[in-house]
Amino acid sequence: MRAVRVSGFGGPEKLRVDEVPAPIAGPGEAVVGVAVADVLFLEAQLRGGWGAEYFGMTPPYVPGTGVAGRVLAVGEGVDRDWVGKEVVAGISGGGYAEQALVPAGNLVEIPDGLDVRTAAALLQIGPAALRLVDAAKPQSGDRVLITAAAGGLGSLLIQLAKAAGAHVTAAARGPEKLGLARELGADVVVDYSAGDWADGLEADIVFDGVGGEIGQAASATVIRRFFAYGVPSGGFAEVDTAEADRRGVEVTGIEQVQFSPDELRVFLARTLAEAVAGRVKPVIGRTFPLARAAEAHATMESRTVLGKTLLLV
């Protein structure tokens, strides 16, 4: 079968399509015929060599931590009723491929009324958005600032914060992204390509999906709760915790969007139900065939994509 492998740390050209052996389901496992593979900005960072010591990535490897498709086979101890069902699942790697090996406990059936692309797009950002909003508990009239507001996660946070009655300020770069934030319901949009973009802003809650200097500027605006989970800038926002304590600001890090397999399955099922009910809708900005995974990474790294990027197999 075909799979995309990272042949070595470096640019998008390090993503190469190879023929590899098809997976075989062992005890407690399932083989999924991948229709859609989720693509994360983090995967592009890891391919470039960032975070190798933390994530333990060593080329060659097949990236991809989320897939949607149809169950082709199951191993010993797995209910055979899964075979033939359309599912979405988080995995530890190997998603950029025609078939993926999935722990059976990670399988979530895609409900009627939802297509595989939407399910794949929601796989990782949906649970993260729901958990962030659960923790923040925005109320009617709360002022919420969202950075990377036109990204996959940011676009969902706008929808959920507005549904809670919050006043949303969306921060992004460029007129196209700001236009999307307005369409999604943001009350105010700000372009952080301007150095003074955060001057005069005050927020009860900040969701920072960027990190770095932008995240640091956003942290100065908050008076209640700051969520620092974004690293597209190359690092988390550097927050002076002593100053945050003095101001009575609660700071929460990336642990808020990290899930055990059981937690992900529960939040994912809840996300899909919200999507069927029409309460959340992912923005799918670009799709690419599997063989053009390098182009997908290059496009993401250009920071021009709105919402999610997906690979179609």
ZARO-869979 format. One line per 8 residues: number of its first residue (from 1); for each residue z, x, y of C-alpha. Coordinates in steps of 0.25 Angstrom, whole numbers. Example, Ala and Ser with C-alpha at 12.3 -4.5 7.8 and 13.67 -1.06 7.14 Angstrom:
! ZARO-869979
1 = 31/49/-18 | 29/55/-4
! end
This chain:
! ZARO-869979
1 = 0/0/0 | -1/4/15 | 11/8/23 | 12/15/36 | 20/28/36 | 26/37/46 | 20/50/42 | 29/58/52
9 = 37/57/65 | 28/55/77 | 18/46/83 | 12/33/78 | 1/41/71 | 12/45/61 | 11/31/55 | 1/31/44
17 = -4/21/34 | -2/26/20 | -4/21/6 | 10/20/-1 | 15/14/-14 | 19/-1/-13 | 34/-4/-14 | 40/-9/-26
25 = 52/-19/-25 | 64/-13/-32 | 77/-21/-34 | 81/-29/-22 | 68/-26/-15 | 55/-34/-11 | 41/-29/-8 | 35/-36/4
33 = 21/-36/8 | 21/-33/22 | 14/-42/32 | 20/-37/44 | 29/-25/47 | 38/-25/59 | 36/-13/69 | 48/-7/77
41 = 48/2/89 | 59/10/81 | 49/13/70 | 40/20/80 | 52/28/85 | 55/32/71 | 41/36/68 | 42/45/80
49 = 54/52/75 | 65/45/83 | 77/42/76 | 73/49/63 | 87/55/61 | 94/41/63 | 84/33/55 | 81/43/44
57 = 66/42/45 | 58/53/38 | 42/52/37 | 35/47/30 | 40/33/30 | 35/19/31 | 41/12/44 | 44/-2/45
65 = 57/-10/44 | 52/-24/44 | 41/-32/37 | 37/-46/34 | 28/-51/23 | 28/-56/9 | 37/-52/-3 | 28/-46/-14
73 = 38/-42/-24 | 53/-41/-26 | 62/-32/-35 | 73/-34/-44 | 84/-43/-39 | 75/-50/-29 | 72/-65/-29 | 57/-66/-33
81 = 56/-78/-24 | 54/-68/-12 | 41/-64/-18 | 30/-70/-9 | 39/-74/3 | 36/-70/17 | 47/-61/22 | 52/-52/33
89 = 61/-40/30 | 68/-28/36 | 66/-15/28 | 71/-1/30 | 56/4/31 | 43/3/25 | 38/-9/33 | 24/-3/38
97 = 18/-6/24 | 10/-16/16 | 22/-18/8 | 37/-16/10 | 49/-15/1 | 61/-24/6 | 75/-26/2 | 75/-40/-3
105 = 88/-43/5 | 79/-40/17 | 69/-51/15 | 69/-63/24 | 59/-74/21 | 50/-78/33 | 53/-92/36 | 42/-103/37
113 = 36/-104/51 | 36/-89/53 | 25/-79/51 | 27/-64/46 | 23/-58/59 | 34/-65/66 | 44/-63/55 | 41/-48/56
121 = 42/-47/71 | 56/-54/70 | 61/-45/59 | 68/-35/67 | 69/-40/81 | 73/-54/77 | 86/-50/71 | 89/-40/82
129 = 87/-50/93 | 96/-60/86 | 107/-51/84 | 106/-45/98 | 107/-59/104 | 118/-63/94 | 126/-51/99 | 123/-53/114
137 = 125/-68/114 | 117/-71/127 | 122/-84/134 | 115/-93/144 | 113/-85/157 | 116/-71/151 | 107/-60/157 | 100/-53/146
145 = 92/-40/148 | 82/-36/137 | 75/-23/137 | 62/-21/128 | 61/-36/131 | 46/-37/126 | 49/-30/113 | 51/-37/100
153 = 66/-38/101 | 67/-40/116 | 57/-52/115 | 66/-59/105 | 79/-56/114 | 72/-62/126 | 70/-75/118 | 84/-75/112
161 = 91/-72/125 | 83/-83/132 | 86/-93/121 | 101/-90/124 | 99/-93/138 | 100/-79/144 | 93/-74/156 | 84/-63/151
169 = 79/-50/158 | 68/-44/150 | 65/-29/152 | 52/-23/147 | 41/-14/152 | 28/-19/158 | 23/-33/162 | 18/-37/148
177 = 32/-35/142 | 39/-42/154 | 29/-53/153 | 32/-55/138 | 47/-55/141 | 45/-66/152 | 37/-74/141 | 49/-73/132
185 = 58/-79/142 | 64/-67/150 | 70/-72/163 | 68/-58/170 | 59/-46/166 | 60/-32/170 | 51/-20/168 | 59/-7/164
193 = 48/2/168 | 55/1/181 | 66/11/182 | 75/1/190 | 72/-10/180 | 87/-13/177 | 92/-13/192 | 99/-25/195
201 = 99/-31/181 | 111/-37/175 | 112/-42/161 | 123/-48/152 | 116/-43/140 | 106/-32/138 | 97/-30/125 | 91/-16/126
209 = 79/-14/117 | 74/-1/124 | 86/9/125 | 85/22/133 | 85/21/149 | 80/6/149 | 92/2/140 | 101/11/148
217 = 96/3/161 | 98/-10/154 | 112/-7/150 | 116/-5/165 | 112/-20/167 | 121/-26/156 | 135/-32/158 | 139/-37/144
225 = 131/-33/132 | 120/-22/130 | 112/-21/117 | 106/-7/115 | 97/-7/103 | 83/-2/108 | 78/12/107 | 63/11/111
233 = 66/21/122 | 71/31/112 | 86/28/112 | 96/18/115 | 101/15/129 | 112/24/133 | 123/16/137 | 136/21/143
241 = 146/14/134 | 158/17/143 | 151/11/155 | 147/-1/146 | 161/-3/142 | 166/-2/157 | 156/-13/160 | 160/-22/148
249 = 146/-20/142 | 145/-21/127 | 134/-12/121 | 128/-14/108 | 118/-4/101 | 107/-5/90 | 117/-9/80 | 115/-23/85
257 = 101/-23/80 | 103/-16/67 | 104/-25/54 | 109/-24/40 | 98/-30/30 | 107/-42/29 | 109/-44/44 | 94/-42/46
265 = 90/-53/36 | 100/-63/42 | 95/-60/56 | 81/-60/52 | 82/-74/45 | 88/-79/58 | 77/-73/66 | 66/-79/58
273 = 73/-93/59 | 73/-91/74 | 59/-88/74 | 55/-100/66 | 63/-109/76 | 55/-103/87 | 67/-96/94 | 62/-82/93
281 = 48/-77/93 | 44/-62/91 | 34/-56/101 | 24/-49/92 | 16/-39/101 | 7/-31/92 | 3/-31/77 | -4/-20/70
289 = -9/-18/56 | -1/-9/47 | -12/2/48 | -10/2/63 | 5/5/63 | 3/17/71 | -3/9/82 | 9/-1/81
297 = 19/10/84 | 10/16/95 | 9/3/102 | 24/0/101 | 27/14/107 | 18/11/118 | 28/0/122 | 17/-10/124
305 = 20/-20/113 | 26/-33/116 | 36/-38/105 | 34/-34/91 | 24/-25/84 | 21/-28/69 | 12/-22/58 | 4/-31/50
313 = 1/-27/36
! end
